[in-house]
Amino acid sequence: MALKARVLYDFSSENPGEISIAENELVTLFSEEELEGWLEGENSRGEAGLFPASYVEIIRDQITSSTNNNGFSSPKTQKPTHSSYTSPDTHSQRGLRAGSGGSGGGSFHTSQGSDDDWDDDWDDTSPATEVPQGLGSSPPLYPVTSSLPARRDSSQQHQQQAKSSATVGRNLNRFSTFVKSGGEAFLLGEASAFVKDGDKICVVMGKHGPEWQEDPYPFTCTIDDPTKQTKFKGMKSYMSYGLTPTHTNVQVNRRYKHFDWLYARLVERFPVISVPHLPEKQATGRFEEDFISKRRKGLIWWMNHMTSHPVLARCDVFQHFLTCGADEKAWKQGKRKAERDELVGANFFLTISTPDVPLDLQEVESKIEGFKTFTKKMDENSVVVNTTINEFARKQAAGFKKEYQKVGQSFKLLAQAFELDQQAYSVGLNKAIANTGDAYEAIGEYFAEQPRQDLDPISDLLDLYRGHLANFPDIIHVQKGALTKVKDCPKQEGELHDRCNIISCATLAEIQHFHRTRVRDFRSQMQHHLRQQIGFFQKITAKLEDTLQRYDDDQ
């Protein structure tokens, strides 16, 4: 017989894997065993998933059907009314859903791997490190994790029931990005770590609001064409990229797996910074020329965004990645140090220094809502632009080329017909018409080659920014979670406001950096596109003018 339970309190699902249940509803349990405070089962609507174990009461046979010796049925355990229970953070769970549909998130905990994996046994074909994924790969809206919320014992529940409404409770939803990022722990004052001067991150008040303090020593980094390398006497092959940062002018060689490892560390370290997504992996065709070229272009964009970010550029793990040469021992030491970094999660926020004057929370909330609207619209329209230019590029490479070649071939046929006339004065015209046919065929090739010069770069840029847009729902979720906590606990607002202000300053500084970088990138890319278009049509014009001149030369 299936195990049943009666629902004690309403619960609304907030994340994938959870189901909503209503008070007095009967649910079917798949197992009586709790998963760290959660049960798995099916509600009356046939939906299967997780719900809090403390929200239901298991109906046991001996309680529901057994009788006492006097012949009377044993009374059921009295169920407390829903109104008598105050969940730890009922209100703070509301309205914390991240961003628009299609935006992604991921687990903030990433696997650290082993030194053996880092060296010979870790190949490009190995499974990807579990890190937040980009929008283009259609990731889940909320972090995916194998760990579930910790179970609260009955004494803790009674203590929480006795607290007033002003008490700062923990978010019941332990899947929440606000919880996973460490934002909740920081806001509740649970972060503790030693922060060196070199680890401090400054937010300053700029003309348009909070900004990251500029890097006093900016630099760039070039990525050379990769070379194919082998190991184990040629049994395994991989591509090696030469990186040369301008502040050292010393080249270091890195594989894609090294970029992947670095990305995982950065995502873990900086919960409110949009770490640009890496180019996607590919299981087959890794050594094909087109794929190698596209990946290198993607890595160049990625590197440009890394070196231009005031915080990421001077991060110690990124600097180690750029500067550590062939010394394997030094490389492993830096790797272990990065993987044991204490300034991650809640402790990251301890590194942030903010302006003296705190922000107005209502103004912060207004700016965040405005940015959410902006990112949603940018994401939607980026898809439209990308689809349109890719279709146009396909037409140029196939349709336009084919049509111009048809025209060129028709002119050549006309010239062949005219050649049947043996008159000397017809020779020049015949050659000119045949040359016109060649010109149109050449122009068809121009159209086929042009998208690589002006349309593909725009598509690459849009792909990069769609990765950023996929990051921001989680970043905003952290800030809104902090803001909700402050609103729900007005009597303790003074204690929480400073820490909420730190999260808000960091979030707005990252938004400001995103906008500045976006304006820089799209201005530069659109200028490049138009210059390429002008050069393209000038090339066609020059070809046609040369063809026209042939009619005068051959008279």
C-alpha positions as CSV (number, residue, x, y, z in Angstrom):
1,M,0.0,0.0,0.0
2,A,1.3,3.4,-0.9
3,L,2.5,5.6,1.9
4,K,0.3,8.7,2.4
5,A,0.9,12.0,4.2
6,R,-1.4,14.9,5.1
7,V,-0.2,18.4,4.3
8,L,0.0,20.7,7.3
9,Y,0.9,23.9,5.6
10,D,0.7,25.4,2.1
11,F,4.0,25.2,0.1
12,S,4.5,26.9,-3.2
13,S,7.3,25.5,-5.4
14,E,10.0,27.9,-6.3
15,N,12.5,25.8,-8.3
16,P,12.6,22.9,-10.7
17,G,12.3,19.6,-8.8
18,E,9.8,21.0,-6.2
19,I,6.0,20.6,-6.2
20,S,3.3,22.8,-4.7
21,I,1.2,21.3,-1.9
22,A,-1.9,22.7,-0.1
23,E,-3.0,22.4,3.5
24,N,-5.1,19.2,4.2
25,E,-4.1,17.7,0.8
26,L,-3.2,14.0,0.8
27,V,0.1,13.3,-0.9
28,T,1.7,10.0,-1.9
29,L,5.3,9.4,-0.6
30,F,7.8,7.5,-2.7
31,S,9.8,6.9,0.4
32,E,9.6,7.6,4.1
33,E,13.3,8.4,4.1
34,E,14.1,12.2,4.3
35,L,16.6,13.8,2.1
36,E,18.1,16.3,4.5
37,G,14.8,17.8,5.4
38,W,12.9,17.1,2.1
39,L,10.6,14.3,1.1
40,E,9.9,13.1,-2.5
41,G,6.4,12.2,-3.5
42,E,3.3,13.0,-5.7
43,N,0.6,15.6,-5.0
44,S,-3.1,15.1,-5.7
45,R,-2.6,16.7,-9.2
46,G,-0.2,13.9,-10.2
47,E,2.9,16.2,-10.0
48,A,6.0,14.4,-8.6
49,G,8.9,16.2,-6.8
50,L,10.3,17.4,-3.5
51,F,8.5,19.2,-0.7
52,P,9.6,20.1,2.9
53,A,9.3,17.1,5.3
54,S,8.2,19.5,8.1
55,Y,5.2,20.5,6.1
56,V,3.5,17.1,6.1
57,E,2.4,14.5,8.6
58,I,2.8,10.9,7.6
59,I,-0.4,8.8,8.1
60,R,0.6,5.6,9.6
61,D,-1.6,2.5,9.7
62,Q,-1.4,2.1,13.4
63,I,-2.7,5.7,13.9
64,T,-5.3,5.8,11.2
65,S,-6.8,2.3,11.5
66,S,-5.8,0.6,14.8
67,T,-8.3,0.5,17.7
68,N,-7.6,0.4,21.4
69,N,-8.6,-2.4,23.7
70,N,-11.9,-0.7,24.5
71,G,-13.0,-0.9,20.9
72,F,-12.7,2.8,20.2
73,S,-10.5,4.1,17.4
74,S,-7.3,5.8,18.6
75,P,-7.4,9.5,18.0
76,K,-5.2,11.0,15.3
77,T,-2.4,13.2,16.2
78,Q,-3.7,16.7,16.5
79,K,-2.5,18.8,13.5
80,P,-1.6,22.4,14.3
81,T,-3.5,25.0,12.4
82,H,-1.6,26.7,9.6
83,S,-2.2,30.2,11.1
84,S,-0.3,29.1,14.2
85,Y,2.9,28.4,12.3
86,T,5.3,31.0,11.0
87,S,7.7,29.6,8.5
88,P,11.3,30.7,8.8
89,D,11.2,33.0,5.8
90,T,7.8,32.7,4.1
91,H,7.7,36.2,2.7
92,S,11.4,36.3,1.6
93,Q,10.7,33.4,-0.7
94,R,8.2,35.4,-2.8
95,G,9.3,37.3,-5.8
96,L,12.8,35.9,-5.9
97,R,12.6,34.1,-9.2
98,A,15.5,34.9,-11.5
99,G,15.1,36.9,-14.7
100,S,13.3,36.0,-17.9
101,G,12.7,32.6,-19.4
102,G,15.7,31.1,-21.0
103,S,18.2,32.8,-18.6
104,G,20.4,30.3,-16.9
105,G,22.1,29.5,-13.7
106,G,24.2,26.8,-12.2
107,S,25.6,25.4,-9.1
108,F,28.0,27.7,-7.4
109,H,30.0,24.8,-6.1
110,T,32.4,23.5,-8.6
111,S,34.5,20.3,-8.6
112,Q,38.1,20.9,-7.9
113,G,39.5,17.9,-9.6
114,S,42.9,16.4,-8.8
115,D,46.4,17.1,-9.8
116,D,46.4,13.9,-11.9
117,D,43.4,15.2,-13.7
118,W,45.1,18.5,-14.2
119,D,48.1,16.9,-15.9
120,D,48.1,14.0,-18.3
121,D,44.8,12.3,-17.6
122,W,42.6,15.3,-18.1
123,D,41.8,15.5,-21.8
124,D,39.6,17.9,-23.7
125,T,37.1,15.1,-24.1
126,S,36.6,14.7,-20.4
127,P,33.3,15.8,-18.9
128,A,32.9,19.6,-18.4
129,T,33.3,21.0,-14.9
130,E,30.0,21.6,-13.3
131,V,29.7,25.4,-13.6
132,P,27.0,27.8,-14.6
133,Q,26.2,27.5,-18.3
134,G,25.3,29.9,-21.0
135,L,21.9,30.9,-22.3
136,G,22.5,29.2,-25.7
137,S,22.8,25.8,-24.1
138,S,19.3,26.2,-22.5
139,P,20.4,25.6,-18.8
140,P,17.9,25.3,-15.9
141,L,16.7,28.6,-14.5
142,Y,17.9,27.7,-11.0
143,P,21.1,26.2,-9.7
144,V,21.4,22.4,-9.9
145,T,22.9,20.7,-6.9
146,S,23.2,17.3,-5.4
147,S,22.9,18.6,-1.9
148,L,19.6,19.3,-0.3
149,P,18.6,21.7,2.6
150,A,19.6,20.7,6.1
151,R,16.9,19.3,8.3
152,R,15.7,21.4,11.2
153,D,14.9,19.5,14.3
154,S,11.7,20.1,16.3
155,S,13.4,22.3,18.9
156,Q,14.7,24.7,16.3
157,Q,11.2,24.9,14.8
158,H,9.7,25.7,18.2
159,Q,12.3,28.4,18.7
160,Q,11.5,29.9,15.4
161,Q,7.8,29.9,16.1
162,A,8.4,31.8,19.3
163,K,10.3,34.5,17.6
164,S,8.6,37.8,16.6
165,S,8.0,38.8,13.0
166,A,11.1,41.0,13.2
167,T,13.4,38.0,13.6
168,V,15.7,37.4,10.6
169,G,14.9,33.9,9.5
170,R,16.7,31.7,7.1
171,N,15.3,31.2,3.6
172,L,13.5,27.9,3.6
173,N,14.3,27.4,0.0
174,R,17.9,26.1,0.2
175,F,18.0,25.8,-3.6
176,S,17.8,29.6,-3.9
177,T,20.7,31.4,-5.6
178,F,20.6,33.8,-2.7
179,V,21.5,30.9,-0.4
180,K,23.9,29.1,-2.7
181,S,25.9,32.2,-3.4
182,G,26.5,32.9,0.2
183,G,24.5,36.1,0.1
184,E,22.2,35.0,2.9
185,A,25.0,33.9,5.2
186,F,26.8,37.2,4.7
187,L,23.6,39.2,5.4
188,L,23.0,37.3,8.6
189,G,26.6,38.1,9.7
190,E,27.9,34.5,9.4
191,A,30.9,35.3,7.1
192,S,34.3,35.3,8.7
193,A,37.7,35.4,7.0
194,F,40.9,37.3,7.0
195,V,41.1,39.8,4.2
196,K,44.5,41.1,3.1
197,D,44.9,44.5,1.6
198,G,45.6,43.0,-1.8
199,D,42.3,41.2,-1.8
200,K,40.2,44.2,-1.1
201,I,37.8,45.3,-3.9
202,C,36.8,49.0,-3.9
203,V,33.5,50.3,-5.1
204,V,33.5,54.1,-5.7
205,M,30.7,56.5,-6.4
206,G,30.9,57.6,-10.0
207,K,28.9,60.1,-12.1
208,H,26.2,57.4,-12.8
209,G,26.3,55.6,-9.5
210,P,28.5,52.9,-7.9
211,E,31.4,51.7,-10.0
212,W,34.3,49.3,-9.6
213,Q,37.5,51.2,-9.0
214,E,39.6,51.3,-12.1
215,D,42.6,49.1,-12.4
216,P,45.7,51.4,-12.1
217,Y,47.7,49.1,-14.2
218,P,45.6,48.0,-17.2
219,F,46.9,45.4,-19.6
220,T,45.7,43.3,-22.5
221,C,46.6,39.8,-23.7
222,T,47.0,38.4,-27.1
223,I,46.1,34.8,-28.1
224,D,48.1,33.3,-31.0
225,D,46.9,30.7,-33.5
226,P,46.9,27.4,-31.6
227,T,49.3,24.6,-32.5
228,K,48.6,20.9,-32.3
229,Q,50.5,19.1,-29.7
230,T,50.8,15.4,-28.8
231,K,51.6,13.3,-25.7
232,F,52.0,9.6,-24.9
233,K,54.1,9.2,-28.0
234,G,51.3,10.6,-30.2
235,M,48.5,8.6,-28.7
236,K,46.7,11.8,-27.6
237,S,46.5,15.2,-29.3
238,Y,45.4,18.6,-28.1
239,M,45.6,22.3,-29.1
240,S,47.9,24.7,-27.3
241,Y,47.2,28.4,-27.3
242,G,50.0,30.9,-26.8
243,L,49.1,33.7,-24.5
244,T,51.1,36.9,-24.2
245,P,50.0,39.5,-21.6
246,T,51.3,43.0,-22.2
247,H,52.4,43.6,-18.5
248,T,54.9,40.7,-18.8
249,N,55.5,40.2,-22.5
250,V,56.2,36.6,-21.7
251,Q,54.3,33.9,-23.6
252,V,52.7,31.0,-21.7
253,N,50.9,28.1,-23.3
254,R,47.5,27.0,-22.2
255,R,45.0,24.3,-23.3
256,Y,41.3,24.8,-23.4
257,K,40.9,22.7,-20.2
258,H,43.0,25.3,-18.4
259,F,40.6,28.0,-19.5
260,D,37.7,25.8,-18.3
261,W,39.4,25.3,-14.9
262,L,39.9,29.0,-14.5
263,Y,36.3,29.8,-15.4
264,A,35.1,27.4,-12.7
265,R,37.3,29.1,-10.1
266,L,36.1,32.6,-11.1
267,V,32.5,31.7,-11.0
268,E,32.9,30.2,-7.5
269,R,34.9,33.2,-6.3
270,F,32.7,36.1,-7.6
271,P,28.9,35.5,-7.1
272,V,27.9,39.0,-8.2
273,I,30.3,39.4,-11.1
274,S,29.4,38.3,-14.6
275,V,32.2,36.0,-15.6
276,P,32.1,35.8,-19.4
277,H,31.2,32.4,-20.8
278,L,33.8,30.3,-22.7
279,P,33.2,29.1,-26.2
280,E,31.3,25.9,-26.2
281,K,33.0,22.5,-26.1
282,Q,32.8,20.1,-29.0
283,A,33.2,16.3,-28.7
284,T,34.1,15.7,-32.4
285,G,35.8,17.8,-35.0
286,R,38.0,19.5,-32.4
287,F,40.9,19.7,-34.9
288,E,39.0,21.0,-37.9
289,E,40.1,24.3,-39.1
290,D,36.8,26.1,-38.9
291,F,36.2,25.0,-35.3
292,I,39.7,25.9,-34.3
293,S,39.3,29.4,-35.8
294,K,35.9,30.0,-34.2
295,R,37.1,28.8,-30.8
296,R,40.2,31.1,-31.0
297,K,37.9,34.1,-31.8
298,G,35.7,33.2,-28.9
299,L,38.7,33.0,-26.6
300,I,39.9,36.4,-27.8
301,W,36.6,38.0,-26.9
302,W,36.6,36.2,-23.6
303,M,40.1,37.4,-22.8
304,N,39.3,41.0,-23.8
305,H,36.4,41.0,-21.3
306,M,38.6,39.5,-18.6
307,T,41.4,41.9,-18.9
308,S,39.1,44.9,-19.1
309,H,37.2,44.1,-15.9
310,P,38.7,46.0,-13.0
311,V,38.1,43.1,-10.5
312,L,38.7,40.0,-12.6
313,A,41.8,41.4,-14.3
314,R,43.7,41.7,-11.0
315,C,42.4,38.5,-9.4
316,D,45.3,36.4,-8.2
317,V,44.0,33.2,-9.9
318,F,43.7,34.9,-13.2
319,Q,47.2,36.5,-12.8
320,H,48.6,33.0,-12.0
321,F,46.9,31.7,-15.1
322,L,48.6,34.4,-17.3
323,T,52.0,34.4,-15.8
324,C,53.0,31.0,-14.5
325,G,55.3,29.4,-17.1
326,A,56.5,25.9,-17.6
327,D,57.4,25.3,-13.9
328,E,55.0,22.4,-13.0
329,K,55.5,22.7,-9.3
330,A,54.7,26.4,-9.2
331,W,51.7,25.8,-11.4
332,K,50.3,23.1,-9.1
333,Q,50.9,25.2,-6.0
334,G,48.9,28.1,-7.5
335,K,46.2,25.7,-8.5
336,R,45.9,24.2,-5.0
337,K,45.9,27.7,-3.5
338,A,43.0,28.8,-5.8
339,E,41.0,25.7,-5.0
340,R,41.4,26.3,-1.2
341,D,40.6,30.0,-1.4
342,E,38.5,31.0,1.6
343,L,37.3,34.3,0.1
344,V,34.4,32.6,-1.8
345,G,30.7,32.5,-1.2
346,A,29.7,34.6,1.8
347,N,33.3,35.6,2.5
348,F,33.6,37.2,-0.9
349,F,31.4,40.1,0.3
350,L,33.9,40.8,3.1
351,T,36.4,41.9,0.5
352,I,34.2,44.8,-0.8
353,S,34.8,48.3,0.3
354,T,31.9,50.7,-0.4
355,P,31.5,54.5,-0.5
356,D,30.8,56.3,2.9
357,V,27.3,57.3,2.0
358,P,24.9,54.4,1.8
359,L,22.6,53.9,-1.1
360,D,18.8,54.5,-1.0
361,L,17.2,51.1,-1.1
362,Q,14.2,52.3,-3.0
363,E,16.4,53.8,-5.7
364,V,18.4,50.6,-5.8
365,E,15.3,48.5,-6.3
366,S,14.1,50.8,-9.0
367,K,17.4,50.5,-10.9
368,I,17.5,46.8,-10.5
369,E,13.9,46.5,-11.9
370,G,14.9,48.7,-14.8
371,F,18.0,46.6,-15.6
372,K,15.9,43.4,-15.5
373,T,13.6,44.9,-18.1
374,F,16.6,46.0,-20.2
375,T,18.3,42.6,-20.1
376,K,15.0,40.8,-21.0
377,K,14.5,43.0,-24.1
378,M,18.2,42.8,-25.1
379,D,18.1,39.1,-24.8
380,E,14.9,38.8,-26.9
381,N,16.2,41.2,-29.6
382,S,19.7,39.7,-29.7
383,V,18.1,36.4,-30.7
384,V,16.2,38.2,-33.5
385,V,19.4,40.0,-34.7
386,N,21.4,36.8,-34.6
387,T,18.8,34.8,-36.5
388,T,18.4,37.5,-39.1
389,I,22.1,38.0,-39.8
390,N,22.8,34.2,-39.9
391,E,20.0,33.8,-42.4
392,F,21.4,36.7,-44.5
393,A,24.9,35.2,-44.3
394,R,23.5,31.9,-45.5
395,K,21.8,33.6,-48.4
396,Q,25.1,35.4,-49.3
397,A,27.1,32.3,-49.2
398,A,24.7,30.2,-51.2
399,G,21.9,32.2,-52.8
400,F,23.7,35.4,-53.8
401,K,26.7,33.5,-55.0
402,K,24.6,31.1,-57.1
403,E,22.6,33.9,-58.7
404,Y,25.6,36.0,-59.6
405,Q,27.2,33.0,-61.1
406,K,24.1,32.3,-63.1
407,V,24.2,35.9,-64.5
408,G,27.9,35.5,-65.3
409,Q,27.4,32.2,-67.1
410,S,24.6,33.7,-69.1
411,F,26.8,36.5,-70.3
412,K,29.5,34.0,-71.2
413,L,26.9,32.1,-73.3
414,L,26.1,35.3,-75.1
415,A,29.8,35.9,-75.8
416,Q,30.1,32.4,-77.2
417,A,27.2,33.0,-79.6
418,F,28.7,36.3,-80.8
419,E,32.0,34.5,-81.5
420,L,30.2,32.6,-84.3
421,D,30.4,36.0,-86.2
422,Q,33.8,36.0,-87.9
423,Q,33.9,39.8,-88.3
424,A,37.0,41.4,-86.9
425,Y,35.2,44.3,-85.4
426,S,33.2,41.9,-83.2
427,V,36.2,40.4,-81.4
428,G,36.6,43.2,-78.9
429,L,32.9,43.2,-77.9
430,N,33.0,39.4,-77.5
431,K,35.9,39.5,-75.1
432,A,34.4,42.3,-73.1
433,I,31.1,40.4,-72.6
434,A,33.0,37.3,-71.6
435,N,35.0,39.4,-69.1
436,T,31.7,40.7,-67.7
437,G,30.6,37.1,-67.1
438,D,33.9,36.5,-65.2
439,A,33.3,39.7,-63.2
440,Y,29.9,38.5,-62.1
441,E,31.2,35.1,-61.1
442,A,33.9,36.8,-59.1
443,I,31.4,39.1,-57.4
444,G,29.4,36.0,-56.4
445,E,32.6,34.7,-54.6
446,Y,32.9,38.1,-52.9
447,F,29.4,37.7,-51.5
448,A,30.1,34.2,-50.3
449,E,33.3,35.3,-48.4
450,Q,32.0,38.6,-47.0
451,P,30.0,37.3,-44.0
452,R,33.2,36.2,-42.3
453,Q,34.3,39.7,-42.4
454,D,31.3,41.7,-41.2
455,L,28.4,39.5,-40.1
456,D,30.1,36.6,-38.2
457,P,31.9,39.0,-35.8
458,I,28.5,40.5,-34.8
459,S,27.2,37.0,-34.2
460,D,30.2,36.1,-32.1
461,L,29.7,39.3,-30.0
462,L,26.0,38.5,-29.5
463,D,26.9,35.0,-28.4
464,L,29.2,36.4,-25.8
465,Y,26.6,38.9,-24.5
466,R,23.9,36.3,-24.3
467,G,26.3,34.5,-21.9
468,H,26.4,37.7,-19.8
469,L,22.6,38.1,-19.9
470,A,22.3,34.5,-18.7
471,N,24.5,35.4,-15.7
472,F,22.5,38.4,-14.4
473,P,19.3,36.7,-13.2
474,D,21.4,34.9,-10.5
475,I,23.3,38.1,-9.7
476,I,20.0,40.1,-9.3
477,H,18.5,37.2,-7.3
478,V,21.3,37.7,-4.7
479,Q,20.6,41.4,-4.4
480,K,16.9,41.1,-4.3
481,G,17.2,38.4,-1.6
482,A,19.2,40.7,0.6
483,L,16.7,43.6,0.0
484,T,13.8,41.4,0.8
485,K,15.4,40.4,4.1
486,V,15.8,44.0,5.1
487,K,12.2,44.8,4.2
488,D,10.8,41.8,6.2
489,C,12.7,42.8,9.3
490,P,12.2,46.5,9.8
491,K,13.1,46.4,13.5
492,Q,16.6,45.1,12.7
493,E,17.1,47.2,9.5
494,G,20.0,49.0,11.1
495,E,21.9,45.7,11.6
496,L,21.2,44.4,8.1
497,H,21.3,47.7,6.1
498,D,25.1,47.9,6.0
499,R,25.6,44.4,4.7
500,C,22.7,44.8,2.2
501,N,24.3,48.1,1.1
502,I,27.5,46.1,0.3
503,I,25.7,43.6,-1.9
504,S,23.7,46.5,-3.6
505,C,26.9,48.5,-4.3
506,A,28.6,45.5,-5.8
507,T,25.6,44.6,-8.0
508,L,25.1,48.2,-9.3
509,A,28.9,48.4,-9.9
510,E,28.7,45.3,-12.0
511,I,25.7,46.5,-13.9
512,Q,27.5,49.8,-14.6
513,H,30.6,47.9,-15.9
514,F,28.3,45.8,-18.1
515,H,26.8,48.9,-19.7
516,R,30.1,50.6,-20.3
517,T,31.6,47.5,-21.8
518,R,28.5,46.9,-23.9
519,V,28.6,50.5,-25.3
520,R,32.4,50.1,-26.1
521,D,32.0,46.7,-27.8
522,F,28.9,47.4,-29.9
523,R,30.2,50.8,-31.0
524,S,33.5,49.2,-32.1
525,Q,31.8,46.2,-33.7
526,M,29.2,48.3,-35.7
527,Q,31.9,50.6,-36.9
528,H,33.9,47.6,-38.0
529,H,30.8,46.2,-39.8
530,L,30.1,49.4,-41.7
531,R,33.8,49.8,-42.7
532,Q,33.8,46.2,-44.0
533,Q,30.6,46.9,-45.9
534,I,32.0,50.0,-47.4
535,G,35.2,48.2,-48.4
536,F,33.1,45.3,-49.8
537,F,31.0,47.5,-52.1
538,Q,34.0,49.5,-53.1
539,K,35.6,46.2,-54.1
540,I,32.6,45.4,-56.2
541,T,32.5,48.9,-57.7
542,A,36.2,48.6,-58.6
543,K,35.5,45.3,-60.3
544,L,32.6,46.7,-62.3
545,E,34.6,49.8,-63.3
546,D,37.4,47.6,-64.6
547,T,34.9,45.5,-66.5
548,L,33.4,48.6,-68.0
549,Q,36.8,49.9,-69.1
550,R,37.2,46.7,-71.2
551,Y,34.5,47.9,-73.6
552,D,36.5,51.0,-74.4
553,D,39.9,49.2,-74.6
554,D,38.7,46.6,-77.1
555,Q,37.1,48.9,-79.7
